[in-house]
C-alpha cells in the first residue's frame, strides 16, 4: 500500500531530526525540540487516519519519536551520571528510516550519546572538567598530570565503577528476591482461590439438591393436604345426611301434640 502524504512528511521530518540529533548542537538550539513536538502531533494524526500503515510500522515510528524525546530530556539533566543512566533506558529504533541507511540512525545517536556521557562522567570522576585535554596540556599552557596521579585517578575510577557494579548486583538480587516472593504469594493466593471456588461449587450443588428436595416435599405436602380436605368434606356430608334422616324419622315416629 502506498504511503500517504502525512506519512511521507513524518518520515522526512524524522530523518531531519535524526540528522540534527547526530550533529553537535549548540546548548541554546531549540529547533530539534520543536521538531520532535511536531513529530508527536503527526504521529497521533497518523494513528487516527483511515488509511494508516501497519501496526509494526506505527510502533517503529513511536519508538523513534520516544527515543528522540527521551534524548532531549536526558540532555536537560545537570549531572553526567544522571544523563548516562537516563541514556541507558532509551530504546533506539530497530529498522532504518530510509533505504540508504544500513544501521538505524537512532541507534548511532544512542551510541554517540552513551560514549559522550561516559566520557563526561569519567572526566568528572578524574577531576578534569574544565581543563584542557592532557594531550594538549602544553599547548593550552596547563601542565598535564603526572603518571602517578594518572594511575591513582584510574584506581579511584575503577573503585567507583566497582562500587556501582556491586550496587547494581545487589539491587538485581533484591529485585530477583522480590520477584520470587511475589511469585510464591501469587501461587499461594491462586491455590486459596481455587479451593474457595471448589467449596463454592460444592455449596451451590448442595443448594440445588436441597431446592429439588424441597420442591418434591412441597408437592407431596400439597397432595396430602388436598386429600385430607376431601375426606373431611365427605365426612361432614355424611354427618349432615345422617342428622337430617334422623330428624325426619323422629318427626314421623313421635306423635303430634294435641
C-alpha positions in Angstrom: 0.0 0.0 0.0 1.4 3.4 -1.0 2.3 5.7 1.8 0.1 8.7 2.5 1.3 12.3 2.3 1.2 12.5 6.1 3.4 9.5 6.5 5.9 10.9 3.9 6.1 14.2 5.8 6.6 12.3 9.1 9.4 10.3 7.6 11.1 13.4 6.2 10.8 15.2 9.5 12.0 12.1 11.3 15.1 11.9 9.1 15.8 15.6 9.7 15.5 15.2 13.5 17.8 12.1 13.4 20.4 14.1 11.4 20.2 17.0 13.9 20.5 14.7 16.8 23.7 13.1 15.4 25.3 16.5 14.9 26.9 18.6 17.6 24.4 21.2 18.6 24.5 24.5 20.4 23.0 24.4 24.0 20.6 27.1 23.0 19.4 25.1 20.0 15.6 24.9 20.1 14.6 23.7 16.7 15.1 20.0 17.4 12.7 20.1 20.4 10.0 21.8 18.3 10.5 19.3 15.5 10.1 16.4 17.9 6.8 18.0 19.2 5.6 18.3 15.6 6.6 14.6 15.1 4.3 13.6 18.1 1.4 15.5 16.6 1.9 14.0 13.2 2.2 10.5 14.7 -1.1 10.9 16.6 -2.8 12.1 13.4 -1.3 9.1 11.5 -2.8 6.7 14.1 -6.2 8.1 13.7 -6.0 8.2 9.9 -8.3 5.9 8.0 -5.6 4.6 5.6 -2.9 4.2 8.3 0.1 1.9 7.9 0.6 -1.4 9.6 0.8 -1.6 13.4 4.5 -2.7 13.2 5.4 0.5 11.2 3.5 2.7 13.6 5.2 1.1 16.6 8.6 1.7 15.0 7.7 5.4 14.4 6.6 5.7 18.0 9.8 4.0 19.2 12.0 6.5 17.3 9.9 9.5 18.4 10.1 8.4 22.1 13.8 7.9 21.7 14.3 11.5 20.5 12.1 12.9 23.2 13.9 10.9 25.9 17.3 12.0 24.5 16.2 15.7 24.7 15.0 15.1 28.3 18.3 13.5 29.2 20.3 16.4 27.8 18.5 18.7 30.2 19.8 16.9 33.2 22.6 18.5 35.2 24.8 15.5 36.2 26.6 13.4 33.7 25.8 10.3 35.7 22.1 11.1 35.5 22.4 11.6 31.8 24.3 8.3 31.4 21.6 6.5 33.5 18.8 8.0 31.5 20.5 7.2 28.3 20.7 3.5 29.3 16.9 3.3 29.4 16.4 4.7 25.9 15.4 2.3 23.2 16.5 3.3 19.7 14.8 2.2 16.5 15.3 -1.2 15.1 14.7 -0.5 11.4 16.4 2.2 9.3 14.2 5.1 8.5 15.3 5.2 4.8 16.7 2.7 2.4 20.0 4.5 2.3 20.7 3.7 6.0 22.4 0.4 6.8 22.1 1.0 10.6 19.2 2.9 12.2 20.2 6.5 12.8 18.7 6.5 16.3 21.0 3.6 17.2 24.0 5.5 16.0 22.9 8.6 18.0 22.3 6.3 21.1 25.9 5.0 20.9 27.3 8.5 20.4 25.4 9.9 23.4 26.4 7.0 25.5 30.1 7.5 24.7 29.8 11.2 25.3 28.1 10.8 28.7 30.6 8.1 29.7 33.5 10.4 28.8 31.9 13.3 30.7 31.3 11.1 33.8 34.9 9.9 33.6 36.2 13.4 33.3 34.1 14.4 36.4 35.5 11.5 38.4 39.1 12.3 37.4 38.6 16.0 38.1 39.4 17.1 34.6 36.2 19.1 33.9 37.1 22.5 32.6 40.7 21.6 31.9 42.4 21.1 28.5 42.9 17.6 27.4 46.1 16.0 28.6 47.5 15.6 25.1 47.0 19.3 24.5 48.2 20.4 28.0 51.4 22.1 26.9 49.6 23.9 24.1 47.0 25.3 26.4 49.6 26.3 29.0 48.4 23.8 31.6 50.7 21.0 32.7 49.3 17.5 32.4 49.0 15.2 35.4 51.9 13.1 36.4 51.9 9.3 35.7 51.4 8.7 39.5 48.4 10.9 39.6 47.0 9.3 36.5 47.4 5.8 38.0 45.8 7.0 41.2 42.9 8.5 39.3 42.5 5.3 37.3 42.4 3.3 40.5 39.9 5.6 42.0 37.8 5.3 38.9 38.0 1.5 39.0 37.0 1.6 42.6 34.0 3.8 41.9 32.9 1.7 38.9 33.3 -1.5 41.1 31.1 0.0 43.8 28.5 0.9 41.2 28.7 -2.6 39.8 28.3 -4.1 43.3 25.4 -1.8 44.0 23.7 -2.8 40.7 24.3 -6.5 41.5 22.8 -6.0 45.0 19.7 -4.3 43.5 19.4 -7.0 40.9 19.5 -9.7 43.7 16.9 -7.8 45.7 14.6 -7.4 42.7 15.0 -11.2 42.0 14.1 -11.9 45.6 11.1 -9.7 45.4 10.0 -11.4 42.1 10.4 -14.8 43.7 8.4 -13.7 46.8 5.7 -12.2 44.5 5.6 -15.5 42.6 5.2 -17.5 45.8 2.5 -15.2 47.1 0.7 -15.4 43.7 0.8 -19.2 43.7 -0.5 -19.3 47.3 -3.3 -16.9 46.5 -4.1 -18.9 43.4 -4.3 -22.1 45.5 -6.6 -20.5 48.1 -8.8 -19.1 45.4 -9.0 -22.5 43.7 -10.0 -24.1 47.0 -12.6 -21.4 47.6 -14.0 -21.9 44.1 -14.3 -25.7 44.8 -16.0 -25.1 48.1 -18.4 -22.6 46.5 -19.2 -25.0 43.7 -19.9 -27.8 46.2 -22.1 -25.4 48.2 -24.1 -24.4 45.1 -24.5 -28.0 44.1 -25.8 -28.9 47.6 -28.1 -25.9 47.5 -29.6 -27.1 44.1 -30.1 -30.6 45.5 -31.8 -29.2 48.7 -34.0 -27.0 46.5 -35.1 -30.0 44.4 -35.9 -32.0 47.6 -37.8 -29.0 49.0 -39.9 -28.8 45.8 -40.6 -32.6 46.0 -41.7 -32.4 49.6 -43.8 -29.3 48.9 -45.7 -31.2 46.2 -46.2 -34.2 48.4 -47.5 -31.9 51.2 -49.9 -30.2 48.9 -51.3 -33.5 47.7 -51.6 -34.7 51.2 -53.4 -31.5 52.2 -55.8 -31.9 49.3 -56.6 -35.5 50.2 -57.3 -34.5 53.8 -59.7 -31.8 52.8 -61.6 -34.2 50.5 -62.0 -36.8 53.3 -63.2 -34.1 55.8 -65.8 -32.8 53.3 -67.2 -36.3 52.7 -67.4 -36.9 56.5 -69.3 -33.7 57.0 -71.7 -34.5 54.3 -72.3 -37.9 55.7 -72.9 -36.5 59.2 -75.3 -33.9 57.9 -77.3 -36.5 55.9 -77.5 -38.8 59.0 -78.8 -35.9 61.2 -81.4 -35.0 58.5 -82.7 -38.6 58.2 -82.7 -39.0 62.0 -84.8 -35.8 62.3 -87.3 -37.0 59.7 -87.7 -40.3 61.4 -88.0 -38.7 64.8 -90.8 -36.4 63.5 -92.7 -39.3 62.0 -92.4 -41.6 64.9 -93.2 -39.1 67.7 -97.0 -38.4 67.9 -98.2 -34.9 67.3 -99.1 -32.8 70.2 -102.9 -32.2 70.7 
